[in-house]
């Protein structure tokens, strides 16, 4: 393998890994704080994809304005999902499985709803950024590189808020013990809802970054949900940093597998890796501090 | 156990068998028989899955993988090897049970439910991708067609034929398999293994302290459950005679079966049968609104999780209990 091919493999792995990290860290944040596994997380991606398409293409808004409005709306939708379908179930017995079942139902509902509203046509956004970067014989469109840069910046911002601000301390306190947090005056219910909103914004950002290079369709969330779950488990369930690291690792593994095997085996390699890791290390690769 | 089986489960099962036999002698049209056949096959799938999901309390989400393994292996051996489906279905069920053991091993080490759910789901995705990628054998998403139906059986003058287009024979066959499996499960659940499963579901630590070997029991339950699901997959393959990886192991299969179990009643012995009859039946009525089908399933799952978490089977028990309580109150006030 030549140096430029190797470099291309690494960069491609980091780019898809950054999306997995965005989706996975959102799931990890929610699980770490509320112990809830949201199977409708992928549909937040899909909704964000359609929203940004609507604002940027149908209404012809500026891309940045369209993205900001999309993220705000998706955050609101995430919060609404938590308030309406998840929070009421938490008080009941066997809630963990009920939440899984209800969110699987919600996920299918949103998918077929999107299919009825927008039809089955697959649509793509125009590139946000023009130009190509040349790196020692390797040509990479700025659009693809921007995914990596923006995703890293967003996750960095999240980590900064989580570990260096008072707001982050409130979230982490609720994660450790919601009842004790309530006792010292933290509105735990509100924290749970806002964590959902943050994770929805992370997923929405992933969708916006992807929409110019992938197609927006009712099922676009499904594969990212599974990858996001894999990342969360690999990183140690509920660990924000672990999920980010595992996201990049999974991206790199997939990129490496494509150089050896045909593309259609890529996901088989990724999920087999997941099961192998669980077999050896049930707590994940980077079991560490919780979100 | 009464919560799982309901009152007089053997009587309920006998009534179901009687109804089934009654329908088989009535002049019912082929289309209705086709729907009932599919319901019975899915009810068998659901009762296999219910064993781990509801009765043992292991929240696995990847049982459509075992359905696909049973269906494809039986179809491949029958199609390429020319072996009779009467034999190949057992190979399909055995391989599914083996796969159940294989995926059961890593799961044993995990007590956290999210891990179990995600690992089994990932396993199902691997299985779907493998069948879809082995295009030389399965033709991938183009569909594996030409799967032979069960060989006809002759009793003296009459010959019973099976497969799509032979509605009566297929209905009787699906029913025979379904009720045989149900009778076996009922015997199992009413004896020691049933008690053990209930003990494990209620408290793993307490069960272990009573000398129950959790690993052995869980693995056995997993293999049995996967085997039943694999058998239902194999019967399905030789009934519809065409398979695609997405139709047997895709997300639609997951949501359909999840809806059947939740609407029927997770952890209830008769839940899968009620759920399969209701959902497969109502689905056919709504055939014209095809695109709303999954919308309806999603809404049903959410609705039942909120309003009736123990499904239809749970509703009946709730009513019986209330009547009982009223009965005792009346008796005590009279005395």
Interface residues (C-beta under 8 A of the other chain):
Chain A: X31 X37 X85 X88 X89 X92 X94 X96 X97 X98 X100 X101 X102 X104 X105 X106 X107 X108 X109 X110 X111 X112 X113 X115 X116 X222 X226 X229 X230 X232 X233 X237 X262 X264 X265 X267 X268 X271 X272 X274 X275 X278 X279 X282
Chain B: X59 X61 X103 X105 X106 X109 X110 X112 X113 X114 X115 X117 X118 X119 X121 X122 X123 X125 X126 X129 X130 X132 X133 X251 X254 X255 X258 X259 X262 X291 X292 X293 X294 X295 X297 X298 X299 X300 X301 X302 X305 X306 X309
